[in-house]
Amino acid sequence: MKTNTTSLRRAIVLCSLYSIAALLLPASMQADTMVLQNNNAGYNASVGGIGGTTGTTANWNGTATSFRLGDSTASGYNVTDLFRFADDADVSLGVGYISSSSIVSSATLTLTLAQASSTTGTLYVAPITEEWTSAATTGTFTALPAINTGVATSTSWSSTIAQSATISFDVTGIVQSWVNGSSTSYGFAVYADSGSNSFISAVHNPLRTNLQTPKLTIDYVASIPEPSTYAFFLGAFSVGLAAVLRRRRSA
């Protein structure tokens, strides 16, 4: 009996040490890439080129195959476009499918031009911070939802961007905040400063039937599994052994 009791004690000590070690060890990491794009697994077509205008109503809903973007002094419009990508863990798409402990190494929003741009310009992208819907009818004014311009990123150009070329925005910080839950994924707002004359005559929206639709590419590293998972099971095993030892003593 003494020998069995000693063996059990040793097992309990070993399991306790394994539990502590599991907590100290880093989780195994796995790199992955998620691409969200209409006709390419996962674009949510809630899109609107809705926003303030100067002189004309140039607001576009999500039913056109392309819409204006930015500020045009000559044409008299200043349009903010809104983009929302799939975010549904239940169907394995979007930010909601990425583990909250994951690290987003890069995230890029890419837009394809349906018509050329201004000769120079700067556009900004910022996260939308409340629920929204597209304008019901093209040309009908719809108020913009709240936008966090404090974390906006930008892209600039110094010569005309040709039709079918692309522009890209680094949205790594925005997507990371969606992944870790510090903010909610309501989509992106792309806009230009008023009076900047930074515009794109038209960009493709998700109703295009080709892969010129807006695209969100997310490169991330997931930790699988967490060390605490190992620690939990080892710790539980230690408790079980301790219970067996107590029963043997009382027998």
Residue pairs with C-beta under 8 A, 6 or more apart in sequence:
1 248
4 248
5 245
5 248
5 249
8 241
8 244
8 245
8 248
9 245
11 241
12 238
12 241
12 242
12 245
15 234
15 235
15 237
15 238
15 241
16 235
16 238
18 230
18 234
19 230
19 231
19 234
19 235
19 238
20 231
22 227
22 228
22 230
22 231
22 234
23 227
23 228
23 231
24 227
25 227
26 227
27 101
27 223
27 224
27 225
27 226
27 227
28 223
28 224
28 225
29 221
29 222
29 223
29 224
30 221
30 222
30 223
30 224
31 105
31 219
31 220
31 221
32 219
32 220
32 221
32 222
33 217
33 218
33 219
33 220
34 94
34 97
34 98
34 217
34 218
34 220
35 41
35 42
35 215
35 216
35 217
35 218
36 42
36 43
36 85
36 86
36 93
36 94
36 215
36 216
36 217
36 218
37 43
37 211
37 213
37 214
37 215
37 216
38 45
38 206
38 207
38 208
38 213
38 214
39 208
39 209
39 210
39 211
39 213
40 211
40 213
40 215
41 93
42 85
42 86
42 93
42 94
43 85
43 86
43 206
43 213
43 214
43 215
44 84
44 85
44 86
44 87
44 94
44 206
45 62
45 206
45 207
46 62
46 84
46 132
46 133
46 134
46 187
47 62
47 81
47 82
47 83
47 84
47 134
47 205
47 206
47 214
48 59
48 60
48 61
48 62
48 81
48 82
48 132
48 133
48 134
48 135
48 142
49 58
49 59
49 60
49 61
49 67
49 68
49 69
49 79
49 80
49 81
49 82
49 135
49 205
50 59
50 60
50 61
50 79
50 80
50 81
50 82
50 134
50 135
50 141
50 142
50 143
50 144
51 59
51 78
51 79
51 80
51 81
51 142
51 144
51 191
52 78
52 80
52 144
53 59
53 76
53 77
53 78
53 79
53 141
54 71
54 76
54 77
54 78
54 194
55 76
55 77
56 75
56 76
56 77
57 139
57 140
57 141
58 68
58 75
58 76
58 77
58 78
58 79
58 139
59 79
59 135
59 138
59 139
59 140
59 141
59 142
60 67
60 68
60 79
60 81
60 135
60 138
60 139
60 205
61 134
61 135
61 136
61 137
61 138
61 140
62 134
62 205
62 206
62 207
63 138
63 207
64 138
64 205
64 207
65 114
65 204
65 205
65 207
65 208
66 114
66 115
66 202
66 203
66 204
66 205
66 208
67 79
67 81
67 202
67 203
67 205
68 77
68 79
68 199
68 200
68 201
68 202
69 79
69 81
69 111
69 123
69 190
69 192
69 199
69 200
69 202
69 203
70 78
70 79
70 118
70 121
70 123
70 191
70 192
70 196
70 198
70 199
70 200
71 77
71 78
71 79
71 192
71 193
71 194
71 195
71 196
71 197
71 198
71 199
72 78
72 118
72 197
72 199
73 195
73 197
74 197
75 199
77 199
78 192
78 194
80 144
80 147
80 189
80 190
80 191
81 189
81 190
81 191
81 203
82 128
82 132
82 134
82 144
82 145
82 187
82 188
82 189
82 190
83 109
83 187
83 188
83 189
83 190
83 214
84 128
84 186
84 187
84 188
85 94
85 95
85 185
85 187
85 214
85 216
86 93
86 94
87 93
87 94
87 95
87 96
87 178
87 185
88 94
88 96
88 97
89 96
89 97
94 185
95 175
95 178
95 179
95 185
95 218
96 185
98 104
98 179
98 218
98 220
98 222
99 179
99 222
99 223
99 224
100 179
100 180
100 181
101 180
101 222
101 223
101 226
102 179
102 220
102 221
102 222
102 223
103 176
103 220
103 221
104 172
104 175
104 176
104 179
104 218
104 219
104 220
105 172
105 219
105 220
105 221
106 170
106 172
106 217
106 218
106 219
107 170
107 171
107 172
107 174
107 175
107 176
107 216
107 217
107 218
107 219
108 168
108 169
108 170
108 171
108 216
108 217
109 125
109 168
109 169
109 171
109 188
109 190
109 214
109 215
109 216
110 166
110 167
110 168
110 169
110 214
110 215
110 216
110 217
111 166
111 167
111 168
111 190
111 200
111 203
111 204
111 214
112 164
112 165
112 166
112 203
112 204
112 212
112 213
112 214
113 161
113 162
113 163
113 164
113 165
113 166
113 167
113 200
113 201
113 202
113 203
113 204
114 163
114 201
114 202
114 203
114 204
114 212
115 163
115 200
115 201
115 202
116 160
116 161
116 162
116 163
116 200
116 201
117 157
117 160
117 161
117 167
117 199
117 200
117 201
118 160
118 197
118 198
118 199
118 200
119 159
119 160
120 156
120 157
120 158
120 159
120 198
121 156
121 157
121 192
121 196
121 197
121 198
121 199
122 154
122 155
122 156
122 192
122 193
122 196
122 198
123 154
123 155
123 156
123 167
123 169
123 190
123 191
123 192
123 198
123 200
124 149
124 152
124 153
124 154
124 190
124 191
124 192
124 193
125 152
125 153
125 154
125 155
125 169
125 171
125 174
125 188
125 189
125 190
126 147
126 148
126 149
126 150
126 151
126 152
126 153
126 174
126 188
126 189
126 191
127 147
127 148
127 151
127 174
127 177
127 178
127 183
127 186
127 187
127 188
127 189
128 145
128 146
128 147
128 186
128 187
128 188
128 189
129 145
129 146
129 147
129 148
129 183
129 184
129 186
130 145
130 146
130 186
131 145
131 186
132 144
132 145
132 186
132 187
134 142
135 141
135 142
136 142
144 189
145 186
145 189
147 189
147 191
148 183
151 173
151 174
151 177
153 169
153 170
153 171
153 173
153 174
154 169
155 167
155 168
155 169
157 167
161 167
161 200
164 212
167 200
169 188
169 190
171 188
171 216
174 183
174 188
175 216
175 218
177 183
178 184
178 185
179 220
192 198
192 199
203 214
204 212
204 213
204 214
205 213
205 214
206 213
206 214
